[in-house]
Amino acid sequence: MKNVLNILKICFWVLLVSFFSSLTSCNTCDSGDGGSGSDPNNVLYFTAFPLNSLVPSIYSAESNGRLIANLSANGSLFSAPAGKSSNKRIAYLRYDNNLQKNLIIIKNIDGSDSAVVDKDNNQYGVAFPVLSPDANKIAFYGGNGKLYLWVRNPFDGSSYIEKLTGQNYPGTLPAFSPDSKMLAFFEGDPSSGSFSLKIIDSEMPDVVINQVDYSNSSLIAKNENSPEWSFDSRKICFPVKSDDIEKLIIYSLNSSSEEVKFGNLGVRYAVLSPDAKLLMFASKDGSLWLRTLDSDPKYKQLIDSEGLFSISNASWSPKGNKIVYSKYYPEDGNFTFSTIFTAELVNDGNGTNLKNIKLISNNAYKAYWGR
């Protein structure tokens, strides 16, 4: 597997050119304590490149763009902080120049109790750590289709690492259920025209809770596509392409499955609202939409890309009254790092619309809501 830091550096240089030509706001800077004393449901966490730096940093910020704080001057974040509200923890990837290795680090947001979970070794190179909501488990990529799980015993501090699969679907990341009890991931080879959704017990990874095979189908390409859990840990949604038709699969843990189609709009990704009554999705032209889940679906366009840019990585705040999303320009060739915005969802008599749009950061990767 290519060194993750080198990939991030390439993304930075590609986007730096478009940054000066198309963006007019400031880069992320350290302007206060974004996590301390704030409502955790109103705080965002993300990775960004400071100006004139090739080293990614991890930041927190309130959803109005204020109180931005630097949580780590060397690191890349791929999941939200987790654990007890009194002292949240983050798991992230860091490149150690002395060791010339990637490290997976877990620590408290305030910087205390830092530990190395794993690092590059002769068997695999670590990448893309995803932290469980209870902060006791980390799923991470090991290159060449290998997926691993680190599990910590919260009572005595002991831990172990177990290999989950050697057939992780390329370009996808695993996802823990909001209650931390399950881990979902995709297995398969795109060239085979089929894949599987696998759901395991996150504390006993040998226990497979559900496995569903999808033939004559492929996952729709999206940067680090993940199974998207509902807030109640009972459903998973993900976009697929089958017989040249783009659709969304909503899989319930009771083994039922629903197919949602979007007509000519197509779908690149979709996420369920906290009450599971709405879908927020990106159409194939990069615009952002809302869709009801009733028998007579209604659509509402939130952002019209007008063919100039694309929206990615949109997600609901835990209370469902705000969203965060990323905007990128397709001509840049890569949307790993883009511009992060937040907005309020307001019903103003003309349906649901976005209000109070705030730019959070340029040169940034996907933002995660506090939990």
C-alpha positions in Angstrom: 0.0 0.0 0.0 1.3 3.5 -0.8 2.3 5.5 2.2 -0.7 7.4 3.3 1.2 10.6 4.0 2.5 10.7 0.5 -1.0 10.4 -0.8 -2.1 13.3 1.3 0.8 15.4 0.1 -0.1 14.8 -3.5 -3.7 15.8 -2.7 -2.5 19.0 -1.1 -0.4 20.1 -4.0 -3.2 19.4 -6.5 -5.7 21.4 -4.5 -3.3 24.2 -3.6 -3.5 25.6 -7.2 -7.3 25.7 -7.2 -7.3 27.1 -3.7 -5.8 30.4 -4.6 -7.8 30.7 -7.8 -11.3 29.7 -6.5 -11.4 30.3 -2.7 -11.4 33.6 -1.0 -11.6 32.8 2.7 -8.9 32.0 5.2 -7.3 28.6 5.9 -8.0 26.9 9.2 -6.1 28.5 12.1 -5.9 27.9 15.8 -8.3 30.5 17.3 -9.4 29.0 20.6 -10.7 25.9 22.3 -13.4 24.4 20.1 -14.3 21.4 22.3 -14.1 22.8 25.8 -17.4 23.9 27.2 -19.3 23.4 23.9 -22.3 21.3 23.2 -20.8 18.1 21.8 -23.6 17.9 19.3 -22.6 21.3 18.0 -18.8 20.6 17.5 -17.1 19.3 14.4 -13.8 17.5 14.0 -11.8 17.3 10.8 -8.3 17.1 9.2 -6.9 20.0 7.3 -3.6 21.2 5.9 -2.4 24.5 7.5 -1.1 27.0 4.9 2.5 26.5 3.9 2.5 23.0 5.5 2.8 19.5 4.1 1.8 18.0 7.4 -2.0 17.4 8.1 -3.4 18.6 11.4 -6.6 17.7 13.3 -9.0 20.4 14.4 -12.2 21.0 16.2 -14.6 23.8 15.6 -18.1 24.9 16.6 -20.6 24.6 13.8 -20.7 28.3 13.4 -17.0 28.3 12.5 -15.9 29.8 15.8 -13.5 28.5 18.5 -11.3 26.5 16.2 -8.7 24.5 18.1 -5.7 22.4 16.9 -5.9 18.9 18.5 -2.9 17.4 16.9 -0.2 19.1 14.7 0.5 15.8 12.9 -2.4 13.5 12.2 -5.3 12.5 10.0 -8.7 11.8 11.4 -11.2 9.2 9.9 -13.9 9.1 12.6 -15.5 11.2 15.2 -14.1 11.4 18.8 -15.8 8.9 21.2 -16.1 7.8 24.8 -17.2 9.6 27.9 -18.3 13.2 27.5 -16.0 14.3 30.3 -12.9 13.4 28.2 -13.5 12.3 24.6 -10.8 10.3 22.8 -9.7 10.4 19.2 -7.9 7.8 17.1 -5.9 9.0 14.2 -3.0 8.2 11.8 0.4 9.9 12.2 3.5 9.5 10.2 6.7 9.3 12.4 9.7 10.7 10.5 12.2 9.1 12.9 10.7 5.6 12.5 9.6 6.3 8.9 6.4 4.4 9.8 2.7 5.2 10.0 1.3 5.0 13.6 -2.2 4.6 14.8 -2.6 6.8 17.9 -5.4 7.0 20.5 -5.5 9.8 23.1 -7.8 12.1 25.0 -8.8 15.3 23.2 -6.9 17.3 25.8 -3.7 15.4 24.7 -3.4 13.2 27.7 -3.2 9.4 27.9 -1.7 9.0 24.5 -0.8 5.5 23.2 0.3 3.8 20.0 -2.3 1.2 19.0 -0.3 -0.3 16.1 2.2 0.7 13.4 3.5 -0.4 10.1 5.2 -3.8 10.3 6.3 -6.7 8.1 2.8 -8.1 7.8 0.9 -4.9 6.9 0.9 -1.1 6.8 -1.6 0.6 9.0 -4.1 3.2 7.6 -7.6 4.7 8.0 -8.3 4.0 11.7 -12.0 4.1 12.6 -12.9 4.5 16.3 -16.0 3.0 17.8 -18.4 5.3 19.7 -17.4 3.7 23.1 -13.7 4.3 22.2 -12.8 0.7 23.0 -12.4 -0.6 19.4 -10.6 0.6 16.3 -11.1 -0.9 12.8 -8.2 -0.2 10.4 -7.0 -1.0 7.0 -3.9 -3.1 6.5 -3.4 -2.8 2.8 -4.0 -5.5 0.1 -7.6 -5.9 1.1 -6.8 -6.7 4.7 -9.0 -5.3 7.5 -8.1 -5.5 11.2 -9.8 -4.8 14.5 -8.2 -3.6 17.7 -10.3 -4.4 20.9 -9.5 -3.0 24.3 -10.8 -4.4 27.6 -12.2 -1.3 29.5 -11.7 -3.0 32.8 -8.0 -4.0 32.8 -6.7 -2.1 29.8 -5.6 -5.3 27.9 -6.1 -5.4 24.2 -5.7 -7.6 21.1 -5.7 -7.2 17.3 -7.6 -9.6 15.0 -7.7 -9.8 11.3 -11.3 -9.5 10.0 -10.9 -10.2 6.3 -8.4 -10.3 3.4 -11.1 -9.2 0.9 -12.1 -5.7 1.9 -13.9 -4.1 -1.0 -11.4 -1.5 -2.5 -12.1 2.1 -1.6 -14.4 1.3 1.3 -14.1 1.7 5.1 -15.8 -0.2 7.9 -18.4 1.5 10.1 -19.3 0.8 13.8 -23.0 1.0 14.8 -23.9 4.0 16.9 -24.3 1.6 19.9 -20.8 0.2 19.3 -22.0 -3.4 19.4 -21.6 -4.1 15.6 -19.2 -3.5 12.8 -20.2 -3.4 9.2 -17.9 -3.7 6.1 -17.9 -4.7 2.5 -16.1 -7.7 1.0 -15.6 -8.4 -2.7 -13.7 -7.6 -5.9 -15.2 -5.0 -8.2 -14.2 -7.0 -11.3 -16.3 -9.9 -10.1 -19.6 -7.9 -10.4 -20.6 -8.9 -6.9 -20.0 -8.0 -3.2 -21.1 -8.8 0.3 -22.2 -6.7 3.3 -20.9 -8.3 6.5 -22.0 -7.3 10.0 -20.1 -8.8 12.9 -20.1 -8.5 16.7 -17.5 -5.9 17.5 -16.4 -7.5 20.7 -16.5 -11.1 19.4 -15.4 -10.6 15.8 -15.7 -14.3 15.0 -19.5 -13.9 15.4 -21.2 -12.9 12.1 -24.5 -11.3 12.8 -25.6 -10.9 9.2 -24.0 -11.4 5.8 -25.8 -10.5 2.6 -24.5 -11.2 -0.9 -25.3 -8.9 -3.8 -24.7 -10.4 -7.3 -24.6 -8.5 -10.5 -24.1 -5.3 -8.5 -21.2 -3.0 -7.7 -20.8 -0.3 -5.0 -21.0 3.2 -6.5 -17.6 4.8 -6.5 -17.2 7.3 -3.7 -14.1 8.3 -1.8 -13.8 5.8 1.1 -17.4 4.5 0.8 -18.8 3.2 4.1 -21.9 1.5 5.2 -24.1 4.3 6.6 -25.8 3.3 9.9 -29.2 4.8 11.0 -29.0 6.6 14.4 -30.8 3.7 16.1 -28.3 1.1 14.9 -31.0 -0.9 13.2 -30.5 0.0 9.5 -27.6 0.4 7.0 -27.8 2.2 3.7 -25.4 2.2 0.7 -25.7 3.0 -3.0 -25.2 0.4 -5.6 -25.3 0.1 -9.4 -27.2 -2.9 -10.9 -28.1 -3.3 -14.5 -27.0 0.3 -15.1 -29.5 1.6 -12.6 -28.3 3.5 -9.5 -30.2 2.8 -6.4 -29.9 2.8 -2.6 -30.1 -0.3 -0.5 -31.6 0.2 3.0 -30.9 -3.0 4.9 -32.6 -3.7 8.2 -31.1 -6.0 10.8 -34.3 -8.0 10.8 -33.0 -9.2 7.4 -35.4 -7.2 5.3 -34.2 -5.0 2.5 -35.6 -2.0 0.7 -34.5 -0.6 -2.6 -34.8 3.2 -3.2 -34.5 4.6 -6.7 -33.9 8.1 -7.7 -34.8 8.2 -11.4 -32.6 10.3 -13.7 -31.0 12.1 -10.7 -28.9 9.0 -9.7 -27.3 8.7 -6.4 -23.6 8.9 -5.2 -24.3 8.5 -1.5 -27.1 8.9 1.0 -27.6 9.2 4.7 -30.7 8.7 6.8 -32.0 11.6 9.0 -31.9 11.0 12.8 -35.7 10.1 12.7 -35.2 7.9 9.6 -37.9 9.7 7.7 -35.7 11.5 5.2 -32.7 10.8 3.0 -30.1 13.4 2.3 -28.3 12.4 -0.9 -26.0 13.6 -3.6 -27.2 13.1 -7.2 -24.8 12.1 -10.0 -24.3 15.8 -11.0 -23.0 16.6 -7.6 -26.1 18.5 -6.2 -27.5 17.9 -2.7 -31.1 16.8 -2.2 -33.6 15.6 0.4 -36.1 12.8 -0.4 -38.9 11.5 1.7 -39.3 7.8 2.4 -43.0 7.4 1.9 -44.9 5.7 -0.9 -45.2 9.0 -2.8 -41.7 10.4 -2.4 -41.1 14.2 -2.5 -37.8 15.7 -3.5 -36.2 19.0 -2.4 -33.0 20.4 -3.8 -30.8 21.9 -1.1 -27.8 22.8 -3.3 -27.6 23.1 -7.1 -24.1 22.3 -8.3 -24.9 23.8 -11.7 -22.2 21.5 -13.0 -19.4 23.6 -11.5 -18.7 21.6 -8.3 -19.8 18.5 -6.4 -21.0 18.0 -2.9 -19.6 15.1 -0.8 -19.5 13.8 2.7 -22.7 15.4 3.9 -24.1 14.3 7.3 -26.8 15.3 9.8 -26.1 16.8 13.2 -27.3 14.5 16.0 -30.3 16.7 16.5 -31.1 16.8 12.8 -31.3 20.6 12.6 -28.0 21.2 10.9 -25.8 19.5 8.2 -22.1 19.6 7.4 -20.9 19.0 3.8 -17.8 19.3 1.6 -17.6 21.1 -1.7 -15.0 20.1 -4.3 -14.2 20.9 -7.9 -14.1 17.9 -10.2 -11.4 19.4 -12.4 -9.0 19.2 -9.4 -9.0 15.4 -10.0 -9.3 14.5 -6.4 -11.8 15.4 -3.7 -10.0 14.0 -0.6 -9.4 17.6 0.5 -12.0 20.2 -0.2 -13.9 23.0 1.6 -16.1 22.3 4.6 -19.4 24.1 5.2 -22.2 23.9 7.7 -25.8 25.0 7.4 -29.0 25.1 9.3 -32.1 23.2 8.0 -35.1 25.6 8.2 -38.7 25.1 7.1 -39.6 28.6 5.9 -42.9 28.0 4.2 -41.2 27.1 0.9 -40.2 23.7 2.2 -36.9 22.9 3.9 -34.0 25.2 2.9 -30.4 25.9 4.0 -29.8 29.0 6.1 -26.8 30.5 7.9 -24.3 28.7 5.7 -20.8 28.9 7.3 -17.4 28.1 5.8 -15.5 26.1 8.4 -12.2 25.3 6.6 -10.4 25.1 3.3 -8.0 22.3 2.4 -9.9 20.0 4.7 -11.1 16.4 4.7 -14.5 15.1 5.8 -15.9 16.6 9.0 -17.4 14.6 11.8 -20.0 15.7 14.3 -19.3 15.3 18.0 -21.2 12.5 19.7 
